[in-house]
Amino acid sequence: MARYIVPILLFFLPFVLFAVYLWLTNRNPADPSHWTTRGLVSLGAAGLVIAVVMFVLAGSYSGLQLSGRNDEAQQTIAPRR
């Protein structure tokens, strides 16, 4: 469950930042006129890019081996006697 929270938060980050921007410029973030379809698509695309980039960066620095041979997995365990 926890591994899904970070990507969801990263996706919604542009929406939150835009709402904060509206609030700081003394505009009402709840006013639908500020949330146009074009703006929502742009914010969604930005959130998707941020989430994908963070997935790639986290995957490349996590130390997981994505391809090649894993010698530890190839070893067999001797039966107990």
N, C-alpha and C positions, 0 to 999 in steps of 0.2 A: 504494500500500500504506500509506503513512504517513498518508494522510487518513482511513483507517479505524481507526487505532490510538486516536486521541483520543476518538471517540465510544464505542468499546468500553470504554476506561478510565473514561469518565464514567458509563457504564451500571453498571459494577461498583463504582463508588465507594461507594454506600450499603452494599453487602455487606462491603466492606473495613472501612468505618467501624464497622459493627456487630460485626464480628469483633474489631476493636481494643477496642471498648467491652466486649465479653465478656472479653477478656484482661485489661483494666485492672481489672475488677471481680472478678478471680480466679475466673472461670468458664471452663470449657473450650470454646473455639470449635469444637472437633471433635465435641462432644456433639450428636447429632441432636435431642435434646429442645429445644435452643435454637432450632433452625431449623424452625419449624412451617410448614405450608403457607400459613397466613394471613400470617405474617411474611415468607416468601419472596415472596409476591405483592405485599405492601406495598413491600418493598425493590426489587423489579423495577419496580413502577410509579414509585417515586421515581427510580430510575435512568433510566427512559425519559423522565420529565419533565425531568430535568437535561440529558440528551443533546439533547432537542428544543429546550429553551430555549437551549442553547449553539449549536445549529445556527442558530436564528433570530437570535441576537445576532451571531454571526460573519458570517452572511449580510448583516445590515443594516449592519454596519460594515466590510465588506470592500471597498466601493467598486464592486462589480459592478452593472451596470445590468441589472435583470431584465425590465424592460418599456420600451417606447418605441422610438424610432428610434436606431440606432447609425450615426452619419454616417461613421465610419471604415470600417465594413464595407460601406457602400453605394458607396464610391468605386471606380472601375475603374482598373486599371493599364494605362497606355499600352503598346502593344506595342513591342518593341525593333526598331530598324532597323539 
